[in-house]
Amino acid sequence: MMEIPIHQPTRLCLVRHGETEWNAARRIQGQIDIGLNETGRRQAVAAGLWLKSASIAAIYSSDLQRAWTTAQAIAAELALTPVAVPEMRERCYGIFEGLTYDEAKARFPEGYAAFEGRNADYDFENGESLRDLFARVTGKLCDIAAAYPGQNVLIVLHGGVLDIINRFVRGNPLDMPRDFLIPNAGISWVSVVCGQWTLESWGETAHLEAGALDELPS
């Protein structure tokens, strides 16, 4: 068996799930299990076709159906079988789930202010705080990377999860306003070698029709 050079980076290809009707309506999904719409299904196939030559060794995915269906479409193009990882589920938004952002702001103004201000301890009344989400996501991200030294691994996940990973890799605080896009079916690459993480590219959409949504608040 060929030895992997000790300084060969492990590269993680991160794909946000394809579009859903709730994305288009700016309705907060969280862990409610919404499926892809027709645009989202096309986006998933397009991502798979784009990544055919990327030498992907394995595919992991959130088990929520909008991510899982995206992963299955990509896996079909790459002749791989996806593995479900519940740790990569979207953040649990508690009392906000099922509401549009405007509805959440009107019904829960104090909570929305904490959410909008990126209060790391705010948990949507028994939802999930940014601090807890960070621990869940980064722990699993490091586990996956450690299992595939020197290889390329693909993970299909969600906007809130990608927000966490971007901050983790760049070393930015959880309460900093977002300065990057998270488009549906966008492709991002991060890598790690000797414990040092690098952001290689972010939110690529060249494989998609124009108009991939980033409906998330900043």
PyMOL commands that place a pseudoatom at each C-alpha (Angstrom):
pseudoatom trace, name=CA, resn=MET, resi=1, chain=A, elem=C, hetatm=0, pos=[0.000, 0.000, 0.000]
pseudoatom trace, name=CA, resn=MET, resi=2, chain=A, elem=C, hetatm=0, pos=[1.332, 3.419, -1.004]
pseudoatom trace, name=CA, resn=GLU, resi=3, chain=A, elem=C, hetatm=0, pos=[2.436, 5.569, 1.926]
pseudoatom trace, name=CA, resn=ILE, resi=4, chain=A, elem=C, hetatm=0, pos=[0.935, 9.052, 2.220]
pseudoatom trace, name=CA, resn=PRO, resi=5, chain=A, elem=C, hetatm=0, pos=[3.618, 11.730, 2.698]
pseudoatom trace, name=CA, resn=ILE, resi=6, chain=A, elem=C, hetatm=0, pos=[3.313, 13.157, 6.194]
pseudoatom trace, name=CA, resn=HIS, resi=7, chain=A, elem=C, hetatm=0, pos=[2.867, 16.687, 4.870]
pseudoatom trace, name=CA, resn=GLN, resi=8, chain=A, elem=C, hetatm=0, pos=[0.279, 15.817, 2.221]
pseudoatom trace, name=CA, resn=PRO, resi=9, chain=A, elem=C, hetatm=0, pos=[-2.853, 17.865, 3.011]
pseudoatom trace, name=CA, resn=THR, resi=10, chain=A, elem=C, hetatm=0, pos=[-6.272, 16.348, 3.498]
pseudoatom trace, name=CA, resn=ARG, resi=11, chain=A, elem=C, hetatm=0, pos=[-8.737, 18.333, 1.385]
pseudoatom trace, name=CA, resn=LEU, resi=12, chain=A, elem=C, hetatm=0, pos=[-12.414, 18.622, 2.230]
pseudoatom trace, name=CA, resn=CYS, resi=13, chain=A, elem=C, hetatm=0, pos=[-14.902, 19.587, -0.468]
pseudoatom trace, name=CA, resn=LEU, resi=14, chain=A, elem=C, hetatm=0, pos=[-17.912, 21.218, 1.196]
pseudoatom trace, name=CA, resn=VAL, resi=15, chain=A, elem=C, hetatm=0, pos=[-21.178, 21.418, -0.747]
pseudoatom trace, name=CA, resn=ARG, resi=16, chain=A, elem=C, hetatm=0, pos=[-24.259, 23.195, 0.526]
pseudoatom trace, name=CA, resn=HIS, resi=17, chain=A, elem=C, hetatm=0, pos=[-27.476, 21.310, -0.276]
pseudoatom trace, name=CA, resn=GLY, resi=18, chain=A, elem=C, hetatm=0, pos=[-29.508, 22.327, -3.325]
pseudoatom trace, name=CA, resn=GLU, resi=19, chain=A, elem=C, hetatm=0, pos=[-32.358, 24.811, -3.197]
pseudoatom trace, name=CA, resn=THR, resi=20, chain=A, elem=C, hetatm=0, pos=[-35.655, 24.114, -1.402]
pseudoatom trace, name=CA, resn=GLU, resi=21, chain=A, elem=C, hetatm=0, pos=[-38.965, 25.953, -1.574]
pseudoatom trace, name=CA, resn=TRP, resi=22, chain=A, elem=C, hetatm=0, pos=[-38.316, 27.210, 1.955]
pseudoatom trace, name=CA, resn=ASN, resi=23, chain=A, elem=C, hetatm=0, pos=[-34.968, 28.686, 0.845]
pseudoatom trace, name=CA, resn=ALA, resi=24, chain=A, elem=C, hetatm=0, pos=[-36.796, 30.555, -1.913]
pseudoatom trace, name=CA, resn=ALA, resi=25, chain=A, elem=C, hetatm=0, pos=[-39.373, 31.838, 0.614]
pseudoatom trace, name=CA, resn=ARG, resi=26, chain=A, elem=C, hetatm=0, pos=[-36.687, 32.774, 3.201]
pseudoatom trace, name=CA, resn=ARG, resi=27, chain=A, elem=C, hetatm=0, pos=[-38.348, 30.415, 5.670]
pseudoatom trace, name=CA, resn=ILE, resi=28, chain=A, elem=C, hetatm=0, pos=[-36.190, 29.026, 8.491]
pseudoatom trace, name=CA, resn=GLN, resi=29, chain=A, elem=C, hetatm=0, pos=[-35.754, 25.272, 8.071]
pseudoatom trace, name=CA, resn=GLY, resi=30, chain=A, elem=C, hetatm=0, pos=[-33.357, 24.332, 10.825]
pseudoatom trace, name=CA, resn=GLN, resi=31, chain=A, elem=C, hetatm=0, pos=[-33.863, 20.636, 11.455]
pseudoatom trace, name=CA, resn=ILE, resi=32, chain=A, elem=C, hetatm=0, pos=[-37.333, 20.469, 9.860]
pseudoatom trace, name=CA, resn=ASP, resi=33, chain=A, elem=C, hetatm=0, pos=[-36.880, 17.911, 7.090]
pseudoatom trace, name=CA, resn=ILE, resi=34, chain=A, elem=C, hetatm=0, pos=[-37.636, 19.796, 3.868]
pseudoatom trace, name=CA, resn=GLY, resi=35, chain=A, elem=C, hetatm=0, pos=[-36.854, 18.268, 0.468]
pseudoatom trace, name=CA, resn=LEU, resi=36, chain=A, elem=C, hetatm=0, pos=[-35.262, 19.835, -2.614]
pseudoatom trace, name=CA, resn=ASN, resi=37, chain=A, elem=C, hetatm=0, pos=[-37.302, 21.666, -5.213]
pseudoatom trace, name=CA, resn=GLU, resi=38, chain=A, elem=C, hetatm=0, pos=[-36.761, 21.155, -8.941]
pseudoatom trace, name=CA, resn=THR, resi=39, chain=A, elem=C, hetatm=0, pos=[-33.998, 23.772, -9.067]
pseudoatom trace, name=CA, resn=GLY, resi=40, chain=A, elem=C, hetatm=0, pos=[-32.282, 22.072, -6.144]
pseudoatom trace, name=CA, resn=ARG, resi=41, chain=A, elem=C, hetatm=0, pos=[-32.375, 18.690, -7.855]
pseudoatom trace, name=CA, resn=ARG, resi=42, chain=A, elem=C, hetatm=0, pos=[-30.759, 20.160, -10.971]
pseudoatom trace, name=CA, resn=GLN, resi=43, chain=A, elem=C, hetatm=0, pos=[-28.130, 21.854, -8.826]
pseudoatom trace, name=CA, resn=ALA, resi=44, chain=A, elem=C, hetatm=0, pos=[-27.260, 18.565, -7.116]
pseudoatom trace, name=CA, resn=VAL, resi=45, chain=A, elem=C, hetatm=0, pos=[-26.673, 16.798, -10.429]
pseudoatom trace, name=CA, resn=ALA, resi=46, chain=A, elem=C, hetatm=0, pos=[-24.628, 19.751, -11.715]
pseudoatom trace, name=CA, resn=ALA, resi=47, chain=A, elem=C, hetatm=0, pos=[-22.392, 19.595, -8.646]
pseudoatom trace, name=CA, resn=GLY, resi=48, chain=A, elem=C, hetatm=0, pos=[-21.815, 15.887, -9.190]
pseudoatom trace, name=CA, resn=LEU, resi=49, chain=A, elem=C, hetatm=0, pos=[-20.879, 16.375, -12.830]
pseudoatom trace, name=CA, resn=TRP, resi=50, chain=A, elem=C, hetatm=0, pos=[-18.512, 19.216, -11.910]
pseudoatom trace, name=CA, resn=LEU, resi=51, chain=A, elem=C, hetatm=0, pos=[-16.727, 17.095, -9.309]
pseudoatom trace, name=CA, resn=LYS, resi=52, chain=A, elem=C, hetatm=0, pos=[-16.248, 13.951, -11.407]
pseudoatom trace, name=CA, resn=SER, resi=53, chain=A, elem=C, hetatm=0, pos=[-12.532, 14.631, -11.869]
pseudoatom trace, name=CA, resn=ALA, resi=54, chain=A, elem=C, hetatm=0, pos=[-11.883, 15.781, -8.288]
pseudoatom trace, name=CA, resn=SER, resi=55, chain=A, elem=C, hetatm=0, pos=[-10.563, 12.397, -7.053]
pseudoatom trace, name=CA, resn=ILE, resi=56, chain=A, elem=C, hetatm=0, pos=[-13.048, 12.206, -4.178]
pseudoatom trace, name=CA, resn=ALA, resi=57, chain=A, elem=C, hetatm=0, pos=[-12.355, 9.244, -1.877]
pseudoatom trace, name=CA, resn=ALA, resi=58, chain=A, elem=C, hetatm=0, pos=[-15.566, 9.350, 0.178]
pseudoatom trace, name=CA, resn=ILE, resi=59, chain=A, elem=C, hetatm=0, pos=[-18.826, 11.272, 0.571]
pseudoatom trace, name=CA, resn=TYR, resi=60, chain=A, elem=C, hetatm=0, pos=[-20.418, 12.224, 3.877]
pseudoatom trace, name=CA, resn=SER, resi=61, chain=A, elem=C, hetatm=0, pos=[-23.695, 14.059, 4.346]
pseudoatom trace, name=CA, resn=SER, resi=62, chain=A, elem=C, hetatm=0, pos=[-26.119, 15.426, 6.862]
pseudoatom trace, name=CA, resn=ASP, resi=63, chain=A, elem=C, hetatm=0, pos=[-29.009, 12.995, 7.165]
pseudoatom trace, name=CA, resn=LEU, resi=64, chain=A, elem=C, hetatm=0, pos=[-31.671, 15.689, 6.567]
pseudoatom trace, name=CA, resn=GLN, resi=65, chain=A, elem=C, hetatm=0, pos=[-33.254, 14.948, 3.186]
pseudoatom trace, name=CA, resn=ARG, resi=66, chain=A, elem=C, hetatm=0, pos=[-32.307, 18.199, 1.441]
pseudoatom trace, name=CA, resn=ALA, resi=67, chain=A, elem=C, hetatm=0, pos=[-28.641, 17.367, 2.068]
pseudoatom trace, name=CA, resn=TRP, resi=68, chain=A, elem=C, hetatm=0, pos=[-29.001, 13.593, 1.692]
pseudoatom trace, name=CA, resn=THR, resi=69, chain=A, elem=C, hetatm=0, pos=[-30.748, 13.893, -1.692]
pseudoatom trace, name=CA, resn=THR, resi=70, chain=A, elem=C, hetatm=0, pos=[-28.010, 16.272, -2.842]
pseudoatom trace, name=CA, resn=ALA, resi=71, chain=A, elem=C, hetatm=0, pos=[-25.357, 13.799, -1.668]
pseudoatom trace, name=CA, resn=GLN, resi=72, chain=A, elem=C, hetatm=0, pos=[-27.047, 10.881, -3.440]
pseudoatom trace, name=CA, resn=ALA, resi=73, chain=A, elem=C, hetatm=0, pos=[-27.116, 12.799, -6.741]
pseudoatom trace, name=CA, resn=ILE, resi=74, chain=A, elem=C, hetatm=0, pos=[-23.433, 13.704, -6.411]
pseudoatom trace, name=CA, resn=ALA, resi=75, chain=A, elem=C, hetatm=0, pos=[-22.513, 10.166, -5.332]
pseudoatom trace, name=CA, resn=ALA, resi=76, chain=A, elem=C, hetatm=0, pos=[-24.264, 8.709, -8.378]
pseudoatom trace, name=CA, resn=GLU, resi=77, chain=A, elem=C, hetatm=0, pos=[-22.003, 10.751, -10.661]
pseudoatom trace, name=CA, resn=LEU, resi=78, chain=A, elem=C, hetatm=0, pos=[-18.883, 9.768, -8.673]
pseudoatom trace, name=CA, resn=ALA, resi=79, chain=A, elem=C, hetatm=0, pos=[-19.805, 6.064, -8.254]
pseudoatom trace, name=CA, resn=LEU, resi=80, chain=A, elem=C, hetatm=0, pos=[-19.606, 6.349, -4.458]
pseudoatom trace, name=CA, resn=THR, resi=81, chain=A, elem=C, hetatm=0, pos=[-21.994, 5.614, -1.588]
pseudoatom trace, name=CA, resn=PRO, resi=82, chain=A, elem=C, hetatm=0, pos=[-22.685, 8.477, 0.829]
pseudoatom trace, name=CA, resn=VAL, resi=83, chain=A, elem=C, hetatm=0, pos=[-22.391, 8.034, 4.589]
pseudoatom trace, name=CA, resn=ALA, resi=84, chain=A, elem=C, hetatm=0, pos=[-24.875, 9.842, 6.854]
pseudoatom trace, name=CA, resn=VAL, resi=85, chain=A, elem=C, hetatm=0, pos=[-23.452, 12.039, 9.625]
pseudoatom trace, name=CA, resn=PRO, resi=86, chain=A, elem=C, hetatm=0, pos=[-26.148, 13.609, 11.857]
pseudoatom trace, name=CA, resn=GLU, resi=87, chain=A, elem=C, hetatm=0, pos=[-23.457, 15.862, 13.343]
pseudoatom trace, name=CA, resn=MET, resi=88, chain=A, elem=C, hetatm=0, pos=[-23.543, 17.843, 10.098]
pseudoatom trace, name=CA, resn=ARG, resi=89, chain=A, elem=C, hetatm=0, pos=[-27.258, 18.649, 10.402]
pseudoatom trace, name=CA, resn=GLU, resi=90, chain=A, elem=C, hetatm=0, pos=[-28.352, 22.262, 10.266]
pseudoatom trace, name=CA, resn=ARG, resi=91, chain=A, elem=C, hetatm=0, pos=[-28.504, 24.244, 13.487]
pseudoatom trace, name=CA, resn=CYS, resi=92, chain=A, elem=C, hetatm=0, pos=[-31.653, 23.695, 15.549]
pseudoatom trace, name=CA, resn=TYR, resi=93, chain=A, elem=C, hetatm=0, pos=[-33.442, 27.060, 15.487]
pseudoatom trace, name=CA, resn=GLY, resi=94, chain=A, elem=C, hetatm=0, pos=[-36.029, 26.155, 18.120]
pseudoatom trace, name=CA, resn=ILE, resi=95, chain=A, elem=C, hetatm=0, pos=[-38.992, 28.571, 18.180]
pseudoatom trace, name=CA, resn=PHE, resi=96, chain=A, elem=C, hetatm=0, pos=[-37.837, 30.138, 14.876]
pseudoatom trace, name=CA, resn=GLU, resi=97, chain=A, elem=C, hetatm=0, pos=[-38.213, 26.957, 12.815]
pseudoatom trace, name=CA, resn=GLY, resi=98, chain=A, elem=C, hetatm=0, pos=[-40.977, 27.160, 10.218]
pseudoatom trace, name=CA, resn=LEU, resi=99, chain=A, elem=C, hetatm=0, pos=[-41.113, 30.969, 10.314]
pseudoatom trace, name=CA, resn=THR, resi=100, chain=A, elem=C, hetatm=0, pos=[-39.791, 33.403, 7.731]
pseudoatom trace, name=CA, resn=TYR, resi=101, chain=A, elem=C, hetatm=0, pos=[-37.061, 35.720, 8.968]
pseudoatom trace, name=CA, resn=ASP, resi=102, chain=A, elem=C, hetatm=0, pos=[-39.569, 38.590, 8.963]
pseudoatom trace, name=CA, resn=GLU, resi=103, chain=A, elem=C, hetatm=0, pos=[-42.071, 36.541, 10.998]
pseudoatom trace, name=CA, resn=ALA, resi=104, chain=A, elem=C, hetatm=0, pos=[-39.411, 35.556, 13.530]
pseudoatom trace, name=CA, resn=LYS, resi=105, chain=A, elem=C, hetatm=0, pos=[-38.370, 39.190, 13.929]
pseudoatom trace, name=CA, resn=ALA, resi=106, chain=A, elem=C, hetatm=0, pos=[-41.976, 40.300, 14.477]
pseudoatom trace, name=CA, resn=ARG, resi=107, chain=A, elem=C, hetatm=0, pos=[-42.916, 37.511, 16.920]
pseudoatom trace, name=CA, resn=PHE, resi=108, chain=A, elem=C, hetatm=0, pos=[-39.709, 37.308, 18.927]
pseudoatom trace, name=CA, resn=PRO, resi=109, chain=A, elem=C, hetatm=0, pos=[-38.004, 40.730, 18.689]
pseudoatom trace, name=CA, resn=GLU, resi=110, chain=A, elem=C, hetatm=0, pos=[-35.636, 40.191, 21.626]
pseudoatom trace, name=CA, resn=GLY, resi=111, chain=A, elem=C, hetatm=0, pos=[-34.633, 36.734, 20.471]
pseudoatom trace, name=CA, resn=TYR, resi=112, chain=A, elem=C, hetatm=0, pos=[-34.214, 37.934, 16.906]
pseudoatom trace, name=CA, resn=ALA, resi=113, chain=A, elem=C, hetatm=0, pos=[-31.944, 40.735, 18.074]
pseudoatom trace, name=CA, resn=ALA, resi=114, chain=A, elem=C, hetatm=0, pos=[-29.774, 38.149, 19.853]
pseudoatom trace, name=CA, resn=PHE, resi=115, chain=A, elem=C, hetatm=0, pos=[-29.776, 35.985, 16.720]
pseudoatom trace, name=CA, resn=GLU, resi=116, chain=A, elem=C, hetatm=0, pos=[-28.997, 38.898, 14.405]
pseudoatom trace, name=CA, resn=GLY, resi=117, chain=A, elem=C, hetatm=0, pos=[-26.269, 40.076, 16.763]
pseudoatom trace, name=CA, resn=ARG, resi=118, chain=A, elem=C, hetatm=0, pos=[-24.721, 36.589, 16.713]
pseudoatom trace, name=CA, resn=ASN, resi=119, chain=A, elem=C, hetatm=0, pos=[-24.946, 36.099, 20.465]
pseudoatom trace, name=CA, resn=ALA, resi=120, chain=A, elem=C, hetatm=0, pos=[-22.964, 32.857, 20.833]
pseudoatom trace, name=CA, resn=ASP, resi=121, chain=A, elem=C, hetatm=0, pos=[-25.061, 31.651, 23.792]
pseudoatom trace, name=CA, resn=TYR, resi=122, chain=A, elem=C, hetatm=0, pos=[-28.571, 32.371, 22.435]
pseudoatom trace, name=CA, resn=ASP, resi=123, chain=A, elem=C, hetatm=0, pos=[-30.410, 29.074, 21.817]
pseudoatom trace, name=CA, resn=PHE, resi=124, chain=A, elem=C, hetatm=0, pos=[-33.905, 29.999, 20.498]
pseudoatom trace, name=CA, resn=GLU, resi=125, chain=A, elem=C, hetatm=0, pos=[-35.540, 28.712, 23.705]
pseudoatom trace, name=CA, resn=ASN, resi=126, chain=A, elem=C, hetatm=0, pos=[-34.278, 25.129, 23.726]
pseudoatom trace, name=CA, resn=GLY, resi=127, chain=A, elem=C, hetatm=0, pos=[-32.814, 25.232, 20.236]
pseudoatom trace, name=CA, resn=GLU, resi=128, chain=A, elem=C, hetatm=0, pos=[-29.043, 25.296, 19.709]
pseudoatom trace, name=CA, resn=SER, resi=129, chain=A, elem=C, hetatm=0, pos=[-26.533, 28.041, 20.465]
pseudoatom trace, name=CA, resn=LEU, resi=130, chain=A, elem=C, hetatm=0, pos=[-23.698, 28.994, 18.132]
pseudoatom trace, name=CA, resn=ARG, resi=131, chain=A, elem=C, hetatm=0, pos=[-21.276, 27.761, 20.771]
pseudoatom trace, name=CA, resn=ASP, resi=132, chain=A, elem=C, hetatm=0, pos=[-22.900, 24.305, 20.863]
pseudoatom trace, name=CA, resn=LEU, resi=133, chain=A, elem=C, hetatm=0, pos=[-23.154, 24.174, 17.067]
pseudoatom trace, name=CA, resn=PHE, resi=134, chain=A, elem=C, hetatm=0, pos=[-19.454, 25.038, 16.793]
pseudoatom trace, name=CA, resn=ALA, resi=135, chain=A, elem=C, hetatm=0, pos=[-18.495, 22.144, 19.068]
pseudoatom trace, name=CA, resn=ARG, resi=136, chain=A, elem=C, hetatm=0, pos=[-20.731, 19.666, 17.216]
pseudoatom trace, name=CA, resn=VAL, resi=137, chain=A, elem=C, hetatm=0, pos=[-19.599, 20.612, 13.720]
pseudoatom trace, name=CA, resn=THR, resi=138, chain=A, elem=C, hetatm=0, pos=[-15.871, 21.150, 14.230]
pseudoatom trace, name=CA, resn=GLY, resi=139, chain=A, elem=C, hetatm=0, pos=[-15.522, 17.948, 16.240]
pseudoatom trace, name=CA, resn=LYS, resi=140, chain=A, elem=C, hetatm=0, pos=[-16.960, 15.872, 13.402]
pseudoatom trace, name=CA, resn=LEU, resi=141, chain=A, elem=C, hetatm=0, pos=[-15.060, 17.833, 10.739]
pseudoatom trace, name=CA, resn=CYS, resi=142, chain=A, elem=C, hetatm=0, pos=[-11.766, 16.992, 12.454]
pseudoatom trace, name=CA, resn=ASP, resi=143, chain=A, elem=C, hetatm=0, pos=[-12.778, 13.337, 12.828]
pseudoatom trace, name=CA, resn=ILE, resi=144, chain=A, elem=C, hetatm=0, pos=[-13.537, 13.028, 9.109]
pseudoatom trace, name=CA, resn=ALA, resi=145, chain=A, elem=C, hetatm=0, pos=[-10.300, 14.735, 8.107]
pseudoatom trace, name=CA, resn=ALA, resi=146, chain=A, elem=C, hetatm=0, pos=[-8.272, 12.476, 10.399]
pseudoatom trace, name=CA, resn=ALA, resi=147, chain=A, elem=C, hetatm=0, pos=[-9.800, 9.371, 8.810]
pseudoatom trace, name=CA, resn=TYR, resi=148, chain=A, elem=C, hetatm=0, pos=[-8.583, 10.279, 5.300]
pseudoatom trace, name=CA, resn=PRO, resi=149, chain=A, elem=C, hetatm=0, pos=[-4.995, 11.574, 5.537]
pseudoatom trace, name=CA, resn=GLY, resi=150, chain=A, elem=C, hetatm=0, pos=[-3.783, 12.997, 2.241]
pseudoatom trace, name=CA, resn=GLN, resi=151, chain=A, elem=C, hetatm=0, pos=[-7.081, 12.354, 0.432]
pseudoatom trace, name=CA, resn=ASN, resi=152, chain=A, elem=C, hetatm=0, pos=[-10.072, 14.347, -0.828]
pseudoatom trace, name=CA, resn=VAL, resi=153, chain=A, elem=C, hetatm=0, pos=[-13.379, 13.925, 0.990]
pseudoatom trace, name=CA, resn=LEU, resi=154, chain=A, elem=C, hetatm=0, pos=[-16.731, 15.521, 0.154]
pseudoatom trace, name=CA, resn=ILE, resi=155, chain=A, elem=C, hetatm=0, pos=[-19.299, 16.618, 2.756]
pseudoatom trace, name=CA, resn=VAL, resi=156, chain=A, elem=C, hetatm=0, pos=[-22.817, 17.834, 1.951]
pseudoatom trace, name=CA, resn=LEU, resi=157, chain=A, elem=C, hetatm=0, pos=[-24.157, 20.143, 4.618]
pseudoatom trace, name=CA, resn=HIS, resi=158, chain=A, elem=C, hetatm=0, pos=[-26.134, 23.298, 5.428]
pseudoatom trace, name=CA, resn=GLY, resi=159, chain=A, elem=C, hetatm=0, pos=[-25.739, 27.065, 5.462]
pseudoatom trace, name=CA, resn=GLY, resi=160, chain=A, elem=C, hetatm=0, pos=[-25.427, 27.388, 9.229]
pseudoatom trace, name=CA, resn=VAL, resi=161, chain=A, elem=C, hetatm=0, pos=[-22.872, 24.571, 9.321]
pseudoatom trace, name=CA, resn=LEU, resi=162, chain=A, elem=C, hetatm=0, pos=[-20.830, 26.179, 6.542]
pseudoatom trace, name=CA, resn=ASP, resi=163, chain=A, elem=C, hetatm=0, pos=[-20.902, 29.461, 8.452]
pseudoatom trace, name=CA, resn=ILE, resi=164, chain=A, elem=C, hetatm=0, pos=[-19.264, 27.678, 11.404]
pseudoatom trace, name=CA, resn=ILE, resi=165, chain=A, elem=C, hetatm=0, pos=[-16.645, 25.908, 9.276]
pseudoatom trace, name=CA, resn=ASN, resi=166, chain=A, elem=C, hetatm=0, pos=[-15.606, 29.126, 7.529]
pseudoatom trace, name=CA, resn=ARG, resi=167, chain=A, elem=C, hetatm=0, pos=[-15.006, 30.804, 10.902]
pseudoatom trace, name=CA, resn=PHE, resi=168, chain=A, elem=C, hetatm=0, pos=[-13.200, 27.759, 12.297]
pseudoatom trace, name=CA, resn=VAL, resi=169, chain=A, elem=C, hetatm=0, pos=[-10.815, 27.509, 9.357]
pseudoatom trace, name=CA, resn=ARG, resi=170, chain=A, elem=C, hetatm=0, pos=[-10.103, 31.264, 9.226]
pseudoatom trace, name=CA, resn=GLY, resi=171, chain=A, elem=C, hetatm=0, pos=[-9.920, 31.652, 12.993]
pseudoatom trace, name=CA, resn=ASN, resi=172, chain=A, elem=C, hetatm=0, pos=[-12.665, 34.281, 13.089]
pseudoatom trace, name=CA, resn=PRO, resi=173, chain=A, elem=C, hetatm=0, pos=[-14.986, 34.807, 16.079]
pseudoatom trace, name=CA, resn=LEU, resi=174, chain=A, elem=C, hetatm=0, pos=[-18.559, 33.542, 16.108]
pseudoatom trace, name=CA, resn=ASP, resi=175, chain=A, elem=C, hetatm=0, pos=[-19.977, 37.030, 16.651]
pseudoatom trace, name=CA, resn=MET, resi=176, chain=A, elem=C, hetatm=0, pos=[-18.280, 38.622, 13.634]
pseudoatom trace, name=CA, resn=PRO, resi=177, chain=A, elem=C, hetatm=0, pos=[-20.726, 39.677, 10.862]
pseudoatom trace, name=CA, resn=ARG, resi=178, chain=A, elem=C, hetatm=0, pos=[-20.612, 37.301, 7.906]
pseudoatom trace, name=CA, resn=ASP, resi=179, chain=A, elem=C, hetatm=0, pos=[-18.323, 38.468, 5.093]
pseudoatom trace, name=CA, resn=PHE, resi=180, chain=A, elem=C, hetatm=0, pos=[-18.750, 35.499, 2.730]
pseudoatom trace, name=CA, resn=LEU, resi=181, chain=A, elem=C, hetatm=0, pos=[-21.529, 33.974, 0.613]
pseudoatom trace, name=CA, resn=ILE, resi=182, chain=A, elem=C, hetatm=0, pos=[-23.161, 30.570, 1.202]
pseudoatom trace, name=CA, resn=PRO, resi=183, chain=A, elem=C, hetatm=0, pos=[-25.049, 29.805, -2.044]
pseudoatom trace, name=CA, resn=ASN, resi=184, chain=A, elem=C, hetatm=0, pos=[-27.221, 26.712, -2.504]
pseudoatom trace, name=CA, resn=ALA, resi=185, chain=A, elem=C, hetatm=0, pos=[-25.087, 23.940, -4.053]
pseudoatom trace, name=CA, resn=GLY, resi=186, chain=A, elem=C, hetatm=0, pos=[-22.003, 26.156, -3.832]
pseudoatom trace, name=CA, resn=ILE, resi=187, chain=A, elem=C, hetatm=0, pos=[-18.697, 24.294, -3.639]
pseudoatom trace, name=CA, resn=SER, resi=188, chain=A, elem=C, hetatm=0, pos=[-15.962, 25.194, -1.153]
pseudoatom trace, name=CA, resn=TRP, resi=189, chain=A, elem=C, hetatm=0, pos=[-12.587, 23.596, -0.462]
pseudoatom trace, name=CA, resn=VAL, resi=190, chain=A, elem=C, hetatm=0, pos=[-10.675, 23.618, 2.815]
pseudoatom trace, name=CA, resn=SER, resi=191, chain=A, elem=C, hetatm=0, pos=[-7.572, 21.638, 3.709]
pseudoatom trace, name=CA, resn=VAL, resi=192, chain=A, elem=C, hetatm=0, pos=[-5.639, 20.593, 6.782]
pseudoatom trace, name=CA, resn=VAL, resi=193, chain=A, elem=C, hetatm=0, pos=[-2.051, 19.456, 7.267]
pseudoatom trace, name=CA, resn=CYS, resi=194, chain=A, elem=C, hetatm=0, pos=[-0.328, 19.006, 10.609]
pseudoatom trace, name=CA, resn=GLY, resi=195, chain=A, elem=C, hetatm=0, pos=[-3.302, 20.596, 12.361]
pseudoatom trace, name=CA, resn=GLN, resi=196, chain=A, elem=C, hetatm=0, pos=[-3.164, 23.769, 10.268]
pseudoatom trace, name=CA, resn=TRP, resi=197, chain=A, elem=C, hetatm=0, pos=[-6.362, 24.582, 8.375]
pseudoatom trace, name=CA, resn=THR, resi=198, chain=A, elem=C, hetatm=0, pos=[-6.476, 26.557, 5.115]
pseudoatom trace, name=CA, resn=LEU, resi=199, chain=A, elem=C, hetatm=0, pos=[-9.402, 27.935, 3.117]
pseudoatom trace, name=CA, resn=GLU, resi=200, chain=A, elem=C, hetatm=0, pos=[-8.613, 27.171, -0.533]
pseudoatom trace, name=CA, resn=SER, resi=201, chain=A, elem=C, hetatm=0, pos=[-11.798, 28.427, -2.227]
pseudoatom trace, name=CA, resn=TRP, resi=202, chain=A, elem=C, hetatm=0, pos=[-15.290, 29.371, -1.140]
pseudoatom trace, name=CA, resn=GLY, resi=203, chain=A, elem=C, hetatm=0, pos=[-18.813, 29.335, -2.555]
pseudoatom trace, name=CA, resn=GLU, resi=204, chain=A, elem=C, hetatm=0, pos=[-17.938, 28.416, -6.135]
pseudoatom trace, name=CA, resn=THR, resi=205, chain=A, elem=C, hetatm=0, pos=[-20.991, 28.490, -8.438]
pseudoatom trace, name=CA, resn=ALA, resi=206, chain=A, elem=C, hetatm=0, pos=[-19.493, 28.167, -11.944]
pseudoatom trace, name=CA, resn=HIS, resi=207, chain=A, elem=C, hetatm=0, pos=[-21.213, 24.778, -12.269]
pseudoatom trace, name=CA, resn=LEU, resi=208, chain=A, elem=C, hetatm=0, pos=[-24.682, 26.238, -11.607]
pseudoatom trace, name=CA, resn=GLU, resi=209, chain=A, elem=C, hetatm=0, pos=[-27.309, 28.209, -13.467]
pseudoatom trace, name=CA, resn=ALA, resi=210, chain=A, elem=C, hetatm=0, pos=[-27.255, 31.892, -12.560]
pseudoatom trace, name=CA, resn=GLY, resi=211, chain=A, elem=C, hetatm=0, pos=[-29.133, 32.823, -9.389]
pseudoatom trace, name=CA, resn=ALA, resi=212, chain=A, elem=C, hetatm=0, pos=[-28.026, 30.313, -6.734]
pseudoatom trace, name=CA, resn=LEU, resi=213, chain=A, elem=C, hetatm=0, pos=[-29.573, 31.582, -3.502]
pseudoatom trace, name=CA, resn=ASP, resi=214, chain=A, elem=C, hetatm=0, pos=[-27.860, 32.858, -0.389]
pseudoatom trace, name=CA, resn=GLU, resi=215, chain=A, elem=C, hetatm=0, pos=[-30.972, 33.687, 1.597]
pseudoatom trace, name=CA, resn=LEU, resi=216, chain=A, elem=C, hetatm=0, pos=[-29.263, 33.591, 4.987]
pseudoatom trace, name=CA, resn=PRO, resi=217, chain=A, elem=C, hetatm=0, pos=[-28.960, 36.651, 7.226]
pseudoatom trace, name=CA, resn=SER, resi=218, chain=A, elem=C, hetatm=0, pos=[-25.493, 38.139, 7.676]
for i in range(1, 218): cmd.bond("trace and resi %d" % i, "trace and resi %d" % (i + 1))
show_as sticks, trace
zoom trace
